[in-house]
């Protein structure tokens, strides 16, 4: 066999091209987003983020209100479920601290509730009110004075007033409802008077060139306005009103102290005295402190405090209320005050 017999004929150019495998298709070019598409993408991302944040805050506030509601319910239940089991013989204490006014710890609402609890406890041999107060509202003081007298008659228990630092004006208005008053020799006692204070800015307004424009319906509606001169008519009317309250105060003191009161020209002038002088004037009965009264007078040395105490829940509730809008200012600063 000749070598030429195994030799294949040479391929043509067309056949060579057909024998080459096809190249893979080229990858399509990446599309560049248009400005509108970019804006829509940013908007969608921000919208979703806002919705997630809004959902989180909504859940947070709902939980906050739930916690607040539960705290209020807990406070109400805890105040109602105080122990009513008979206690051992003791002296019941109610503190009168600070200004006597609504929404203070010496308000009629709180002190009357404390007094009721103290009188109702069968173990309480007597009730002691301990004073550290400069006075305050004649209305609040009058309510407490009346309630003490009512509870004394109802439960036939003695009430003693013990003065520590001071028992002045409205505080003394309350103290005279007690059967006996004890004080330290250096305590401040008395100030049986009434005041109504305020400011007048009429001269200042004129110097500043400021005009006060007060429009009222009723000729006396603007009485007491600090930017309007006080007329003689309004001054006389105001004086007559506080004189009447002063007479009411004097009568309460006379009724409470009776023949023990050694009156002179200064007794109802608004002056105050130390405890030693107060005993001489009949404004107080004896010198002594809380422990002395409990041990030697009531004969029940154990002392149980019935004064309302602000608990943790109440503090949280007040702070929560303040965070959502507390801050109302007392509207009538010119109200009469036993201070």
FENZI-V856746 format. One record per run of one state. SS is the DSSP state (@ for helix, = for strand, . for the rest). FROM is the first residue (numbers start at 1). TO is the last residue. If there is no record, write none. Layout:
ss=SS from=FROM to=TO
ss=SS from=FROM to=TO
This chain:
ss=. from=1 to=2
ss=@ from=3 to=6
ss=. from=7 to=12
ss=@ from=13 to=19
ss=. from=20 to=34
ss=@ from=35 to=80
ss=. from=81 to=89
ss== from=90 to=97
ss=. from=98 to=99
ss== from=100 to=100
ss=. from=101 to=107
ss=@ from=108 to=120
ss=. from=121 to=123
ss== from=124 to=133
ss=. from=134 to=135
ss== from=136 to=136
ss=. from=137 to=137
ss=@ from=138 to=155
ss=. from=156 to=157
ss== from=158 to=168
ss=. from=169 to=169
ss=@ from=170 to=175
ss=. from=176 to=179
ss== from=180 to=183
ss=. from=184 to=187
ss== from=188 to=190
ss=. from=191 to=194
ss== from=195 to=195
ss=. from=196 to=201
ss=@ from=202 to=208
ss=. from=209 to=231
ss=@ from=232 to=260
ss=. from=261 to=271
ss== from=272 to=274
ss=@ from=275 to=281
ss=. from=282 to=285
ss== from=286 to=287
ss=. from=288 to=289
ss=@ from=290 to=298
ss=. from=299 to=302
ss== from=303 to=305
ss=. from=306 to=311
ss=@ from=312 to=323
ss=. from=324 to=336
ss== from=337 to=338
ss=. from=339 to=339
